[in-house]
Amino acid sequence: MKPPIDAWLTFIASHLRGKNRTCELAYDDERQGDLLALTVPGEAGLCELDVRRRERGASLVLCAQSAAALRALLDVLGPLHRSVSRLENARRKFVHRVERMAEHLLETFEERSQQFPVEALQRLRELFPEAEPMVGIEGLYREREHEPESVAFTPGEAADKRLAKEASQYPSRFAASVPTPAGGRAALYEPERAGFRLVGAAHSQLAERLQRHGSRAPVEFAVSNDPNEPVRTAAAAGTGYLAGASCGDCGGLDMPDCDVVELPDCGSCDIST
């Protein structure tokens, strides 16, 4: 059974909102899908956590527009995991993993930023002049601590040894912050395609912006998307979940109202809190 990461992200978002931080949650593939995102804008820039849900685990990518933005997030985020009962061990470990990734990214932010694909960003800015660089890391969450993809910390471990170990567990990922009508989103850089992957509302702007440049190919602007790919939106396909909209049967998860968007019966939700 896949972990209820939807509910865990909602738990983190509720905590941030309780600390007066704005944040948004979204599905980037389909309702109750496997691609989820938590975006946290701030005065120092955007932070975004992208999650690809897997069987009994998930891959996480955490990106930030600046070290200051990440520091501001950490100031209100942790140690949130301590508020989760050990009886809910899976959720506790997930939240703790997010905190660890944020801490490690902050410690290594400047060093990782030196490897940012500047040339690709310059090409992206021909299409999206507002794009700004984001530096991040990728990590894995597994329900069992002993599994090899999991990062285990040893009490008393030297800081330099810990950083070296985490660096091997948390490879660098890069992105570009792209503004959308609903707020900024991170377009993750795909090195194998030498381009950025636009999501949601950012993708929906692609065709129009390409037309302004004589319908040149997206690859010329370091964009990985096919402009003909359908764009899923919360209004059209129930692919997002919005603050304060819940049908009442989803355990408090922020979902579009079932009377507004055509969705399967929420009684069959596999979400638990």
C-alpha positions as protocol buffer text, in pm:
chain_id: "A"
residue {
  index: 1
  type: MET
  ca { x: 0 y: 0 z: 0 }
}
residue {
  index: 2
  type: LYS
  ca { x: 130 y: 343 z: -92 }
}
residue {
  index: 3
  type: PRO
  ca { x: 186 y: 578 z: 204 }
}
residue {
  index: 4
  type: PRO
  ca { x: -74 y: 855 z: 269 }
}
residue {
  index: 5
  type: ILE
  ca { x: 168 y: 1132 z: 184 }
}
residue {
  index: 6
  type: ASP
  ca { x: -124 y: 1360 z: 93 }
}
residue {
  index: 7
  type: ALA
  ca { x: -228 y: 1371 z: 458 }
}
residue {
  index: 8
  type: TRP
  ca { x: 131 y: 1416 z: 579 }
}
residue {
  index: 9
  type: LEU
  ca { x: 185 y: 1715 z: 348 }
}
residue {
  index: 10
  type: THR
  ca { x: -146 y: 1860 z: 467 }
}
residue {
  index: 11
  type: PHE
  ca { x: -22 y: 1822 z: 824 }
}
residue {
  index: 12
  type: ILE
  ca { x: 295 y: 2018 z: 739 }
}
residue {
  index: 13
  type: ALA
  ca { x: 93 y: 2283 z: 553 }
}
residue {
  index: 14
  type: SER
  ca { x: -148 y: 2326 z: 844 }
}
residue {
  index: 15
  type: HIS
  ca { x: 146 y: 2378 z: 1078 }
}
residue {
  index: 16
  type: LEU
  ca { x: 298 y: 2641 z: 847 }
}
residue {
  index: 17
  type: ARG
  ca { x: -34 y: 2823 z: 812 }
}
residue {
  index: 18
  type: GLY
  ca { x: -66 y: 2819 z: 1189 }
}
residue {
  index: 19
  type: LYS
  ca { x: 266 y: 3005 z: 1194 }
}
residue {
  index: 20
  type: ASN
  ca { x: 127 y: 3263 z: 948 }
}
residue {
  index: 21
  type: ARG
  ca { x: 317 y: 3122 z: 648 }
}
residue {
  index: 22
  type: THR
  ca { x: 141 y: 3109 z: 313 }
}
residue {
  index: 23
  type: CYS
  ca { x: 164 y: 2774 z: 135 }
}
residue {
  index: 24
  type: GLU
  ca { x: -13 y: 2583 z: -141 }
}
residue {
  index: 25
  type: LEU
  ca { x: -63 y: 2213 z: -211 }
}
residue {
  index: 26
  type: ALA
  ca { x: -115 y: 2053 z: -551 }
}
residue {
  index: 27
  type: TYR
  ca { x: -127 y: 1727 z: -740 }
}
residue {
  index: 28
  type: ASP
  ca { x: 76 y: 1751 z: -1060 }
}
residue {
  index: 29
  type: ASP
  ca { x: -56 y: 1438 z: -1231 }
}
residue {
  index: 30
  type: GLU
  ca { x: -405 y: 1332 z: -1126 }
}
residue {
  index: 31
  type: ARG
  ca { x: -637 y: 1322 z: -829 }
}
residue {
  index: 32
  type: GLN
  ca { x: -485 y: 1110 z: -553 }
}
residue {
  index: 33
  type: GLY
  ca { x: -190 y: 1088 z: -790 }
}
residue {
  index: 34
  type: ASP
  ca { x: 174 y: 1015 z: -731 }
}
residue {
  index: 35
  type: LEU
  ca { x: 317 y: 1363 z: -798 }
}
residue {
  index: 36
  type: LEU
  ca { x: 254 y: 1607 z: -515 }
}
residue {
  index: 37
  type: ALA
  ca { x: 392 y: 1951 z: -436 }
}
residue {
  index: 38
  type: LEU
  ca { x: 404 y: 2188 z: -139 }
}
residue {
  index: 39
  type: THR
  ca { x: 502 y: 2545 z: -230 }
}
residue {
  index: 40
  type: VAL
  ca { x: 597 y: 2802 z: 34 }
}
residue {
  index: 41
  type: PRO
  ca { x: 652 y: 3158 z: -97 }
}
residue {
  index: 42
  type: GLY
  ca { x: 819 y: 3422 z: 117 }
}
residue {
  index: 43
  type: GLU
  ca { x: 991 y: 3758 z: 110 }
}
residue {
  index: 44
  type: ALA
  ca { x: 1328 y: 3592 z: 44 }
}
residue {
  index: 45
  type: GLY
  ca { x: 1192 y: 3373 z: -235 }
}
residue {
  index: 46
  type: LEU
  ca { x: 1014 y: 3046 z: -302 }
}
residue {
  index: 47
  type: CYS
  ca { x: 1067 y: 2708 z: -139 }
}
residue {
  index: 48
  type: GLU
  ca { x: 907 y: 2396 z: -288 }
}
residue {
  index: 49
  type: LEU
  ca { x: 890 y: 2031 z: -188 }
}
residue {
  index: 50
  type: ASP
  ca { x: 808 y: 1794 z: -474 }
}
residue {
  index: 51
  type: VAL
  ca { x: 717 y: 1436 z: -389 }
}
residue {
  index: 52
  type: ARG
  ca { x: 690 y: 1134 z: -616 }
}
residue {
  index: 53
  type: ARG
  ca { x: 498 y: 869 z: -427 }
}
residue {
  index: 54
  type: ARG
  ca { x: 614 y: 509 z: -462 }
}
residue {
  index: 55
  type: GLU
  ca { x: 509 y: 174 z: -322 }
}
residue {
  index: 56
  type: ARG
  ca { x: 607 y: 190 z: 48 }
}
residue {
  index: 57
  type: GLY
  ca { x: 800 y: 511 z: 4 }
}
residue {
  index: 58
  type: ALA
  ca { x: 866 y: 825 z: -197 }
}
residue {
  index: 59
  type: SER
  ca { x: 1136 y: 1035 z: -359 }
}
residue {
  index: 60
  type: LEU
  ca { x: 1154 y: 1396 z: -244 }
}
residue {
  index: 61
  type: VAL
  ca { x: 1307 y: 1704 z: -405 }
}
residue {
  index: 62
  type: LEU
  ca { x: 1340 y: 2015 z: -192 }
}
residue {
  index: 63
  type: CYS
  ca { x: 1438 y: 2340 z: -368 }
}
residue {
  index: 64
  type: ALA
  ca { x: 1481 y: 2695 z: -245 }
}
residue {
  index: 65
  type: GLN
  ca { x: 1533 y: 3025 z: -422 }
}
residue {
  index: 66
  type: SER
  ca { x: 1779 y: 3143 z: -157 }
}
residue {
  index: 67
  type: ALA
  ca { x: 1944 y: 3035 z: 165 }
}
residue {
  index: 68
  type: ALA
  ca { x: 1745 y: 3308 z: 342 }
}
residue {
  index: 69
  type: ALA
  ca { x: 1417 y: 3162 z: 214 }
}
residue {
  index: 70
  type: LEU
  ca { x: 1519 y: 2819 z: 339 }
}
residue {
  index: 71
  type: ARG
  ca { x: 1626 y: 2957 z: 677 }
}
residue {
  index: 72
  type: ALA
  ca { x: 1290 y: 3133 z: 715 }
}
residue {
  index: 73
  type: LEU
  ca { x: 1114 y: 2804 z: 639 }
}
residue {
  index: 74
  type: LEU
  ca { x: 1322 y: 2615 z: 894 }
}
residue {
  index: 75
  type: ASP
  ca { x: 1246 y: 2879 z: 1157 }
}
residue {
  index: 76
  type: VAL
  ca { x: 879 y: 2777 z: 1151 }
}
residue {
  index: 77
  type: LEU
  ca { x: 906 y: 2414 z: 1040 }
}
residue {
  index: 78
  type: GLY
  ca { x: 1108 y: 2227 z: 1296 }
}
residue {
  index: 79
  type: PRO
  ca { x: 1123 y: 2030 z: 1502 }
}
residue {
  index: 80
  type: LEU
  ca { x: 766 y: 1948 z: 1391 }
}
residue {
  index: 81
  type: HIS
  ca { x: 829 y: 1573 z: 1397 }
}
residue {
  index: 82
  type: ARG
  ca { x: 848 y: 1579 z: 1777 }
}
residue {
  index: 83
  type: SER
  ca { x: 479 y: 1666 z: 1787 }
}
residue {
  index: 84
  type: VAL
  ca { x: 394 y: 1341 z: 1607 }
}
residue {
  index: 85
  type: SER
  ca { x: 336 y: 1038 z: 1826 }
}
residue {
  index: 86
  type: ARG
  ca { x: 570 y: 743 z: 1780 }
}
residue {
  index: 87
  type: LEU
  ca { x: 253 y: 541 z: 1731 }
}
residue {
  index: 88
  type: GLU
  ca { x: 236 y: 720 z: 1393 }
}
residue {
  index: 89
  type: ASN
  ca { x: 592 y: 626 z: 1309 }
}
residue {
  index: 90
  type: ALA
  ca { x: 561 y: 652 z: 930 }
}
residue {
  index: 91
  type: ARG
  ca { x: 435 y: 1011 z: 943 }
}
residue {
  index: 92
  type: ARG
  ca { x: 692 y: 1102 z: 1206 }
}
residue {
  index: 93
  type: LYS
  ca { x: 976 y: 968 z: 986 }
}
residue {
  index: 94
  type: PHE
  ca { x: 844 y: 1149 z: 679 }
}
residue {
  index: 95
  type: VAL
  ca { x: 826 y: 1485 z: 857 }
}
residue {
  index: 96
  type: HIS
  ca { x: 1170 y: 1426 z: 1010 }
}
residue {
  index: 97
  type: ARG
  ca { x: 1313 y: 1347 z: 665 }
}
residue {
  index: 98
  type: VAL
  ca { x: 1181 y: 1680 z: 531 }
}
residue {
  index: 99
  type: GLU
  ca { x: 1339 y: 1862 z: 827 }
}
residue {
  index: 100
  type: ARG
  ca { x: 1673 y: 1686 z: 776 }
}
residue {
  index: 101
  type: MET
  ca { x: 1678 y: 1766 z: 407 }
}
residue {
  index: 102
  type: ALA
  ca { x: 1604 y: 2133 z: 477 }
}
residue {
  index: 103
  type: GLU
  ca { x: 1881 y: 2149 z: 737 }
}
residue {
  index: 104
  type: HIS
  ca { x: 2134 y: 1982 z: 509 }
}
residue {
  index: 105
  type: LEU
  ca { x: 2039 y: 2196 z: 209 }
}
residue {
  index: 106
  type: LEU
  ca { x: 2090 y: 2510 z: 417 }
}
residue {
  index: 107
  type: GLU
  ca { x: 2435 y: 2387 z: 528 }
}
residue {
  index: 108
  type: THR
  ca { x: 2545 y: 2316 z: 170 }
}
residue {
  index: 109
  type: PHE
  ca { x: 2342 y: 2576 z: -23 }
}
residue {
  index: 110
  type: GLU
  ca { x: 2625 y: 2803 z: -136 }
}
residue {
  index: 111
  type: GLU
  ca { x: 2848 y: 2514 z: -244 }
}
residue {
  index: 112
  type: ARG
  ca { x: 2569 y: 2347 z: -442 }
}
residue {
  index: 113
  type: SER
  ca { x: 2464 y: 2675 z: -605 }
}
residue {
  index: 114
  type: GLN
  ca { x: 2801 y: 2695 z: -782 }
}
residue {
  index: 115
  type: GLN
  ca { x: 2695 y: 2399 z: -997 }
}
residue {
  index: 116
  type: PHE
  ca { x: 2371 y: 2562 z: -1116 }
}
residue {
  index: 117
  type: PRO
  ca { x: 2311 y: 2526 z: -1496 }
}
residue {
  index: 118
  type: VAL
  ca { x: 2340 y: 2898 z: -1572 }
}
residue {
  index: 119
  type: GLU
  ca { x: 2340 y: 2860 z: -1952 }
}
residue {
  index: 120
  type: ALA
  ca { x: 2010 y: 2669 z: -1944 }
}
residue {
  index: 121
  type: LEU
  ca { x: 1853 y: 2936 z: -1721 }
}
residue {
  index: 122
  type: GLN
  ca { x: 1961 y: 3208 z: -1962 }
}
residue {
  index: 123
  type: ARG
  ca { x: 1781 y: 3028 z: -2244 }
}
residue {
  index: 124
  type: LEU
  ca { x: 1472 y: 2975 z: -2027 }
}
residue {
  index: 125
  type: ARG
  ca { x: 1463 y: 3348 z: -1953 }
}
residue {
  index: 126
  type: GLU
  ca { x: 1416 y: 3419 z: -2324 }
}
residue {
  index: 127
  type: LEU
  ca { x: 1076 y: 3256 z: -2279 }
}
residue {
  index: 128
  type: PHE
  ca { x: 1014 y: 3333 z: -1911 }
}
residue {
  index: 129
  type: PRO
  ca { x: 1210 y: 3652 z: -1822 }
}
residue {
  index: 130
  type: GLU
  ca { x: 1082 y: 3624 z: -1464 }
}
residue {
  index: 131
  type: ALA
  ca { x: 1252 y: 3286 z: -1401 }
}
residue {
  index: 132
  type: GLU
  ca { x: 1485 y: 3274 z: -1101 }
}
residue {
  index: 133
  type: PRO
  ca { x: 1732 y: 2999 z: -1002 }
}
residue {
  index: 134
  type: MET
  ca { x: 1649 y: 2750 z: -727 }
}
residue {
  index: 135
  type: VAL
  ca { x: 1897 y: 2515 z: -559 }
}
residue {
  index: 136
  type: GLY
  ca { x: 1787 y: 2185 z: -410 }
}
residue {
  index: 137
  type: ILE
  ca { x: 1855 y: 1826 z: -312 }
}
residue {
  index: 138
  type: GLU
  ca { x: 1688 y: 1494 z: -366 }
}
residue {
  index: 139
  type: GLY
  ca { x: 1628 y: 1234 z: -97 }
}
residue {
  index: 140
  type: LEU
  ca { x: 1435 y: 913 z: -46 }
}
residue {
  index: 141
  type: TYR
  ca { x: 1181 y: 830 z: 220 }
}
residue {
  index: 142
  type: ARG
  ca { x: 1131 y: 465 z: 312 }
}
residue {
  index: 143
  type: GLU
  ca { x: 911 y: 339 z: 592 }
}
residue {
  index: 144
  type: ARG
  ca { x: 1185 y: 119 z: 736 }
}
residue {
  index: 145
  type: GLU
  ca { x: 1495 y: 292 z: 869 }
}
residue {
  index: 146
  type: HIS
  ca { x: 1733 y: 5 z: 790 }
}
residue {
  index: 147
  type: GLU
  ca { x: 1662 y: 6 z: 415 }
}
residue {
  index: 148
  type: PRO
  ca { x: 1965 y: 126 z: 214 }
}
residue {
  index: 149
  type: GLU
  ca { x: 1795 y: 434 z: 67 }
}
residue {
  index: 150
  type: SER
  ca { x: 1736 y: 571 z: 416 }
}
residue {
  index: 151
  type: VAL
  ca { x: 1973 y: 812 z: 587 }
}
residue {
  index: 152
  type: ALA
  ca { x: 2054 y: 717 z: 946 }
}
residue {
  index: 153
  type: PHE
  ca { x: 2226 y: 961 z: 1181 }
}
residue {
  index: 154
  type: THR
  ca { x: 2463 y: 836 z: 1449 }
}
residue {
  index: 155
  type: PRO
  ca { x: 2462 y: 1035 z: 1775 }
}
residue {
  index: 156
  type: GLY
  ca { x: 2794 y: 1210 z: 1825 }
}
residue {
  index: 157
  type: GLU
  ca { x: 2898 y: 1168 z: 1462 }
}
residue {
  index: 158
  type: ALA
  ca { x: 3146 y: 1436 z: 1353 }
}
residue {
  index: 159
  type: ALA
  ca { x: 2988 y: 1716 z: 1153 }
}
residue {
  index: 160
  type: ASP
  ca { x: 3223 y: 1683 z: 854 }
}
residue {
  index: 161
  type: LYS
  ca { x: 3168 y: 1306 z: 838 }
}
residue {
  index: 162
  type: ARG
  ca { x: 2793 y: 1358 z: 859 }
}
residue {
  index: 163
  type: LEU
  ca { x: 2796 y: 1616 z: 580 }
}
residue {
  index: 164
  type: ALA
  ca { x: 3002 y: 1387 z: 357 }
}
residue {
  index: 165
  type: LYS
  ca { x: 2760 y: 1102 z: 418 }
}
residue {
  index: 166
  type: GLU
  ca { x: 2453 y: 1315 z: 354 }
}
residue {
  index: 167
  type: ALA
  ca { x: 2606 y: 1461 z: 38 }
}
residue {
  index: 168
  type: SER
  ca { x: 2621 y: 1112 z: -110 }
}
residue {
  index: 169
  type: GLN
  ca { x: 2263 y: 1043 z: -1 }
}
residue {
  index: 170
  type: TYR
  ca { x: 2128 y: 1380 z: -113 }
}
residue {
  index: 171
  type: PRO
  ca { x: 2240 y: 1461 z: -471 }
}
residue {
  index: 172
  type: SER
  ca { x: 2195 y: 1818 z: -593 }
}
residue {
  index: 173
  type: ARG
  ca { x: 1887 y: 1912 z: -792 }
}
residue {
  index: 174
  type: PHE
  ca { x: 1821 y: 2246 z: -958 }
}
residue {
  index: 175
  type: ALA
  ca { x: 1510 y: 2428 z: -1067 }
}
residue {
  index: 176
  type: ALA
  ca { x: 1378 y: 2763 z: -1186 }
}
residue {
  index: 177
  type: SER
  ca { x: 1105 y: 2956 z: -1010 }
}
residue {
  index: 178
  type: VAL
  ca { x: 842 y: 3041 z: -1272 }
}
residue {
  index: 179
  type: PRO
  ca { x: 553 y: 3276 z: -1182 }
}
residue {
  index: 180
  type: THR
  ca { x: 197 y: 3164 z: -1254 }
}
residue {
  index: 181
  type: PRO
  ca { x: -142 y: 3327 z: -1189 }
}
residue {
  index: 182
  type: ALA
  ca { x: -173 y: 3104 z: -881 }
}
residue {
  index: 183
  type: GLY
  ca { x: 179 y: 3181 z: -753 }
}
residue {
  index: 184
  type: GLY
  ca { x: 534 y: 3068 z: -823 }
}
residue {
  index: 185
  type: ARG
  ca { x: 618 y: 2708 z: -909 }
}
residue {
  index: 186
  type: ALA
  ca { x: 951 y: 2528 z: -937 }
}
residue {
  index: 187
  type: ALA
  ca { x: 1035 y: 2391 z: -1283 }
}
residue {
  index: 188
  type: LEU
  ca { x: 1282 y: 2111 z: -1208 }
}
residue {
  index: 189
  type: TYR
  ca { x: 1592 y: 2088 z: -1426 }
}
residue {
  index: 190
  type: GLU
  ca { x: 1631 y: 1756 z: -1609 }
}
residue {
  index: 191
  type: PRO
  ca { x: 2002 y: 1715 z: -1690 }
}
residue {
  index: 192
  type: GLU
  ca { x: 1939 y: 1424 z: -1927 }
}
residue {
  index: 193
  type: ARG
  ca { x: 1732 y: 1663 z: -2144 }
}
residue {
  index: 194
  type: ALA
  ca { x: 1925 y: 1980 z: -2057 }
}
residue {
  index: 195
  type: GLY
  ca { x: 1595 y: 2149 z: -1988 }
}
residue {
  index: 196
  type: PHE
  ca { x: 1343 y: 2256 z: -1724 }
}
residue {
  index: 197
  type: ARG
  ca { x: 1013 y: 2072 z: -1675 }
}
residue {
  index: 198
  type: LEU
  ca { x: 719 y: 2312 z: -1644 }
}
residue {
  index: 199
  type: VAL
  ca { x: 421 y: 2198 z: -1437 }
}
residue {
  index: 200
  type: GLY
  ca { x: 59 y: 2304 z: -1395 }
}
residue {
  index: 201
  type: ALA
  ca { x: -18 y: 2666 z: -1479 }
}
residue {
  index: 202
  type: ALA
  ca { x: 341 y: 2725 z: -1591 }
}
residue {
  index: 203
  type: HIS
  ca { x: 298 y: 2456 z: -1858 }
}
residue {
  index: 204
  type: SER
  ca { x: -33 y: 2611 z: -1967 }
}
residue {
  index: 205
  type: GLN
  ca { x: 154 y: 2931 z: -2062 }
}
residue {
  index: 206
  type: LEU
  ca { x: 403 y: 2749 z: -2285 }
}
residue {
  index: 207
  type: ALA
  ca { x: 215 y: 2745 z: -2616 }
}
residue {
  index: 208
  type: GLU
  ca { x: 131 y: 3117 z: -2600 }
}
residue {
  index: 209
  type: ARG
  ca { x: 486 y: 3218 z: -2512 }
}
residue {
  index: 210
  type: LEU
  ca { x: 630 y: 3003 z: -2790 }
}
residue {
  index: 211
  type: GLN
  ca { x: 403 y: 3178 z: -3042 }
}
residue {
  index: 212
  type: ARG
  ca { x: 553 y: 3511 z: -2941 }
}
residue {
  index: 213
  type: HIS
  ca { x: 892 y: 3376 z: -3048 }
}
residue {
  index: 214
  type: GLY
  ca { x: 790 y: 3246 z: -3389 }
}
residue {
  index: 215
  type: SER
  ca { x: 683 y: 2902 z: -3263 }
}
residue {
  index: 216
  type: ARG
  ca { x: 1040 y: 2792 z: -3200 }
}
residue {
  index: 217
  type: ALA
  ca { x: 1091 y: 2453 z: -3037 }
}
residue {
  index: 218
  type: PRO
  ca { x: 1078 y: 2438 z: -2653 }
}
residue {
  index: 219
  type: VAL
  ca { x: 1424 y: 2278 z: -2645 }
}
residue {
  index: 220
  type: GLU
  ca { x: 1570 y: 2603 z: -2778 }
}
residue {
  index: 221
  type: PHE
  ca { x: 1456 y: 2765 z: -2453 }
}
residue {
  index: 222
  type: ALA
  ca { x: 1579 y: 2481 z: -2229 }
}
residue {
  index: 223
  type: VAL
  ca { x: 1223 y: 2355 z: -2178 }
}
residue {
  index: 224
  type: SER
  ca { x: 1157 y: 1981 z: -2161 }
}
residue {
  index: 225
  type: ASN
  ca { x: 781 y: 1998 z: -2219 }
}
residue {
  index: 226
  type: ASP
  ca { x: 586 y: 1915 z: -2530 }
}
residue {
  index: 227
  type: PRO
  ca { x: 355 y: 2216 z: -2583 }
}
residue {
  index: 228
  type: ASN
  ca { x: 86 y: 1981 z: -2715 }
}
residue {
  index: 229
  type: GLU
  ca { x: 67 y: 1783 z: -2391 }
}
residue {
  index: 230
  type: PRO
  ca { x: -268 y: 1836 z: -2214 }
}
residue {
  index: 231
  type: VAL
  ca { x: -247 y: 2052 z: -1904 }
}
residue {
  index: 232
  type: ARG
  ca { x: -425 y: 1915 z: -1598 }
}
residue {
  index: 233
  type: THR
  ca { x: -580 y: 2174 z: -1368 }
}
residue {
  index: 234
  type: ALA
  ca { x: -790 y: 2151 z: -1055 }
}
residue {
  index: 235
  type: ALA
  ca { x: -1089 y: 2305 z: -1232 }
}
residue {
  index: 236
  type: ALA
  ca { x: -1070 y: 2072 z: -1531 }
}
residue {
  index: 237
  type: ALA
  ca { x: -967 y: 1742 z: -1380 }
}
residue {
  index: 238
  type: GLY
  ca { x: -960 y: 1770 z: -1004 }
}
residue {
  index: 239
  type: THR
  ca { x: -583 y: 1754 z: -1005 }
}
residue {
  index: 240
  type: GLY
  ca { x: -519 y: 2006 z: -733 }
}
residue {
  index: 241
  type: TYR
  ca { x: -634 y: 2044 z: -376 }
}
residue {
  index: 242
  type: LEU
  ca { x: -710 y: 2388 z: -252 }
}
residue {
  index: 243
  type: ALA
  ca { x: -700 y: 2548 z: 90 }
}
residue {
  index: 244
  type: GLY
  ca { x: -1028 y: 2537 z: 276 }
}
residue {
  index: 245
  type: ALA
  ca { x: -1218 y: 2322 z: 24 }
}
residue {
  index: 246
  type: SER
  ca { x: -1311 y: 1980 z: 153 }
}
residue {
  index: 247
  type: CYS
  ca { x: -1602 y: 1748 z: 90 }
}
residue {
  index: 248
  type: GLY
  ca { x: -1591 y: 1645 z: 454 }
}
residue {
  index: 249
  type: ASP
  ca { x: -1510 y: 1280 z: 382 }
}
residue {
  index: 250
  type: CYS
  ca { x: -1138 y: 1310 z: 316 }
}
residue {
  index: 251
  type: GLY
  ca { x: -1006 y: 1333 z: 670 }
}
residue {
  index: 252
  type: GLY
  ca { x: -967 y: 1711 z: 649 }
}
residue {
  index: 253
  type: LEU
  ca { x: -752 y: 1696 z: 334 }
}
residue {
  index: 254
  type: ASP
  ca { x: -775 y: 2011 z: 123 }
}
residue {
  index: 255
  type: MET
  ca { x: -958 y: 1882 z: -183 }
}
residue {
  index: 256
  type: PRO
  ca { x: -1191 y: 2051 z: -434 }
}
residue {
  index: 257
  type: ASP
  ca { x: -1553 y: 2033 z: -331 }
}
residue {
  index: 258
  type: CYS
  ca { x: -1711 y: 1714 z: -464 }
}
residue {
  index: 259
  type: ASP
  ca { x: -2019 y: 1910 z: -571 }
}
residue {
  index: 260
  type: VAL
  ca { x: -1808 y: 2140 z: -785 }
}
residue {
  index: 261
  type: VAL
  ca { x: -1564 y: 1904 z: -956 }
}
residue {
  index: 262
  type: GLU
  ca { x: -1656 y: 1562 z: -1091 }
}
residue {
  index: 263
  type: LEU
  ca { x: -1462 y: 1323 z: -869 }
}
residue {
  index: 264
  type: PRO
  ca { x: -1501 y: 960 z: -766 }
}
residue {
  index: 265
  type: ASP
  ca { x: -1691 y: 899 z: -443 }
}
residue {
  index: 266
  type: CYS
  ca { x: -1471 y: 1018 z: -157 }
}
residue {
  index: 267
  type: GLY
  ca { x: -1583 y: 720 z: 45 }
}
residue {
  index: 268
  type: SER
  ca { x: -1326 y: 520 z: -149 }
}
residue {
  index: 269
  type: CYS
  ca { x: -1036 y: 755 z: -60 }
}
residue {
  index: 270
  type: ASP
  ca { x: -723 y: 572 z: 43 }
}
residue {
  index: 271
  type: ILE
  ca { x: -616 y: 871 z: 251 }
}
residue {
  index: 272
  type: SER
  ca { x: -573 y: 837 z: 625 }
}
residue {
  index: 273
  type: THR
  ca { x: -469 y: 1090 z: 887 }
}
